[in-house]
Amino acid sequence: MTEYEIADAAGTYFDLGIQALMSYFSIFTAYLITAYVVGSKLNSQQVLLITGLFLVMQFFMIWGAWGFFAEARTYMEQVRPAPLGDDLKPQHIVLVLLSVGVIGGLKFMWDVRHPKGE
């Protein structure tokens, strides 16, 4: 592959990672809005269904973002050395931050369904 082709492949994978992040944020926002608007009115089975779908979709979005960013970095390292060094990998930062977001969303649903007054 030429340097241009490698850079193009890296850009493509980076774009796919960004698309996975946007899908993550769309699903995350929908879950938070659902929790806020109707979370306290849902029965247990409905909450399990919604939360199960949320977790499955978020797993795939996090997995996709991690994989795409890792692949983009692999291609970019063929063209030039990593500007941030070998220890700091963007896919690891994405993995941690998005996982914390999922836990925060679950905590929000829990708090809506179990208010402190109960």
JOURUR-V121275 format. One record per pair of residues at least 24 apart in sequence whose C-alpha atoms are under 8 Angstrom apart, sorted by the first residue. I is the first residue (numbers start at 0). J is the second residue. Records with the same first field share a line. If there is no record, write none. Layout:
I=J, J
//
This chain:
2=78
5=74, 75, 77, 78
6=74, 75, 78
8=71, 74
9=70, 71, 72, 73, 74, 75
10=71
11=71
12=67, 68, 70, 71
13=67, 68, 71
15=64, 67
16=63, 64, 65, 66, 67, 68
17=64
19=60, 61, 63, 64
20=60, 61, 64
22=60
23=57, 60, 61
26=53, 56, 57
27=53, 57, 101, 104
30=104
31=104, 107, 108
34=107, 108, 111
35=108, 111
38=108, 111, 112
39=111, 112
50=105
54=101
57=101
61=93, 94, 97, 98
62=94
64=90, 93
65=90, 91, 93, 94
66=90
//
